[in-house]
Every structure is written in C-alpha cells, then in structure tokens.
Amino acid sequence: MLPIEIFYSFQCPYCYLALDRLCELEQKFDVKVLWQPFSAKPVGKNFNNSFAMPEEKLSYIKDDVARLARRMGMPLVIDPNWPDAEFDPDRSMRGAIIAGDMEVAMEYNIKVFHRWWGEGIEPNDHNFLIELCNDLDVDPNEFTVKINSADTRERVKGIYRRGKKLGIFEVPTVVIGEERFAGIDRIEMVEEKLASMELKRVAASRA
C-alpha cells in the first residue's frame, strides 16, 4: 500500500465538506492514509483565520461553503461570528492523534466534524467525549489520559512543523510523495494521480 498524508483542520468547513471523499480514498485505492490534524492555534500562531483574511474573502467563503453544503445535501451550521468566535481545536486535534494510534481516526474525524459543522455544537464537551469513546469502543479514561499527555501535545506541534516543511498553506491538502494537492477542488486530481499509478482497487473499478 502507498502511504499518503491528508492535512486537515477541524476549524475548516471545507475539510468537513471534503471528508466523505477523502475517507473513500482508502476504499478506492491501495493506499494507507495518514491523517495529519493541522492547525497553528495550538502552537500559538495564526493560520487561515480572520486576522490574515480580507473581509471580502471571508464573506465569500461563508457563502461558498453554504452553497456547497446545499449541493451535497449536508447539514451545515456556521456561527455568524466565525472565525472570530469558534470552538477551540486543541483537544479535538489531540484526540485525532490518539484516535489514529488506536486505528479509529476515520470514525473519530467523522463524528467530530459532524458535531462541529453539521450541528454547530461544542465538540469539547465532556459528555460528548464520553459518548464518542463509547461509539469508538475505547476506554474514556485511557483516551483522556493520552490526549492530555505532554507527548501528545508535542506531537501536535510536530505535525504543524512537518506541514510547514512540506509547504502546507491550506487545508485540506493531500500529499502523495512530494506532490501536494491543496483544496477541496483538487480531490478529483488526487484520484486521477492514484489511478495513473495503477493503485485503483479492482472492486472499485468494477463499480
């Protein structure tokens, strides 16, 4: 299997809308996805937020994601004050790393993204964490200890540093070898690239 990396952020509505197609990559192709939760906030930096984004672009993004969500038939709840007022991504990101260790990253991402963007509900609520652990069939106490460890916090920073080294400037970005595919509108090109490498699964090609 070819390892590929997907850099994503729970703060990004485009990542939420792209998630289903990104999850399908492992079903369609002989690849192993390494989910890389990527955000500058937990390392004390600004990245793709309102401080660096012109008001015109921010207004367009809000309209665009709403339009895409309607077209895709996906629920979407955006706080009128987003991104100035948004949920803290720190614990969700640390949870994503541990979910990856436990090989339930995809399921974790789906549930957190849906709560964040599909329902507009605080994803860091303790009751949600318990519910999430039950759904993932993992021990909530063990999960909590691991996401709060110094090692996990350092791994968050390590992913950010790796992303910057690879030239990640927006999410979602798929990395295949040294090639980057940035944005929700590049997923089709990702699929074309993997197909050209003869990695398409036989079952998927018959569908």
ChimeraX attribute file (.defattr): number of C-alpha atoms within 10 A of each C-alpha:
attribute: neighborCount
match mode: 1-to-1
recipient: residues
	/A:1	10
	/A:2	13
	/A:3	12
	/A:4	16
	/A:5	17
	/A:6	22
	/A:7	23
	/A:8	24
	/A:9	23
	/A:10	26
	/A:11	23
	/A:12	19
	/A:13	24
	/A:14	21
	/A:15	21
	/A:16	26
	/A:17	22
	/A:18	16
	/A:19	19
	/A:20	12
	/A:21	13
	/A:22	20
	/A:23	17
	/A:24	10
	/A:25	19
	/A:26	16
	/A:27	14
	/A:28	19
	/A:29	22
	/A:30	18
	/A:31	19
	/A:32	14
	/A:33	20
	/A:34	15
	/A:35	20
	/A:36	24
	/A:37	24
	/A:38	30
	/A:39	28
	/A:40	19
	/A:41	16
	/A:42	18
	/A:43	15
	/A:44	9
	/A:45	8
	/A:46	13
	/A:47	15
	/A:48	15
	/A:49	16
	/A:50	14
	/A:51	11
	/A:52	9
	/A:53	12
	/A:54	10
	/A:55	11
	/A:56	8
	/A:57	11
	/A:58	15
	/A:59	11
	/A:60	11
	/A:61	14
	/A:62	15
	/A:63	11
	/A:64	13
	/A:65	17
	/A:66	18
	/A:67	12
	/A:68	14
	/A:69	18
	/A:70	12
	/A:71	9
	/A:72	10
	/A:73	9
	/A:74	14
	/A:75	14
	/A:76	20
	/A:77	16
	/A:78	17
	/A:79	13
	/A:80	10
	/A:81	8
	/A:82	14
	/A:83	16
	/A:84	11
	/A:85	9
	/A:86	15
	/A:87	18
	/A:88	15
	/A:89	20
	/A:90	18
	/A:91	15
	/A:92	21
	/A:93	25
	/A:94	23
	/A:95	24
	/A:96	24
	/A:97	24
	/A:98	18
	/A:99	22
	/A:100	18
	/A:101	10
	/A:102	12
	/A:103	12
	/A:104	16
	/A:105	20
	/A:106	17
	/A:107	16
	/A:108	21
	/A:109	25
	/A:110	14
	/A:111	16
	/A:112	24
	/A:113	23
	/A:114	21
	/A:115	18
	/A:116	23
	/A:117	24
	/A:118	19
	/A:119	14
	/A:120	17
	/A:121	15
	/A:122	15
	/A:123	24
	/A:124	17
	/A:125	9
	/A:126	11
	/A:127	10
	/A:128	16
	/A:129	18
	/A:130	17
	/A:131	12
	/A:132	18
	/A:133	19
	/A:134	12
	/A:135	12
	/A:136	18
	/A:137	10
	/A:138	15
	/A:139	11
	/A:140	16
	/A:141	10
	/A:142	10
	/A:143	17
	/A:144	18
	/A:145	10
	/A:146	17
	/A:147	21
	/A:148	13
	/A:149	11
	/A:150	9
	/A:151	10
	/A:152	18
	/A:153	19
	/A:154	13
	/A:155	13
	/A:156	22
	/A:157	18
	/A:158	14
	/A:159	18
	/A:160	22
	/A:161	16
	/A:162	13
	/A:163	20
	/A:164	12
	/A:165	9
	/A:166	13
	/A:167	10
	/A:168	20
	/A:169	14
	/A:170	18
	/A:171	24
	/A:172	29
	/A:173	24
	/A:174	26
	/A:175	21
	/A:176	17
	/A:177	10
	/A:178	6
	/A:179	11
	/A:180	17
	/A:181	20
	/A:182	19
	/A:183	16
	/A:184	19
	/A:185	12
	/A:186	15
	/A:187	19
	/A:188	11
	/A:189	11
	/A:190	21
	/A:191	18
	/A:192	13
	/A:193	14
	/A:194	18
	/A:195	16
	/A:196	10
	/A:197	11
	/A:198	11
	/A:199	16
	/A:200	20
	/A:201	15
	/A:202	11
	/A:203	10
	/A:204	10
	/A:205	10
	/A:206	6
	/A:207	6
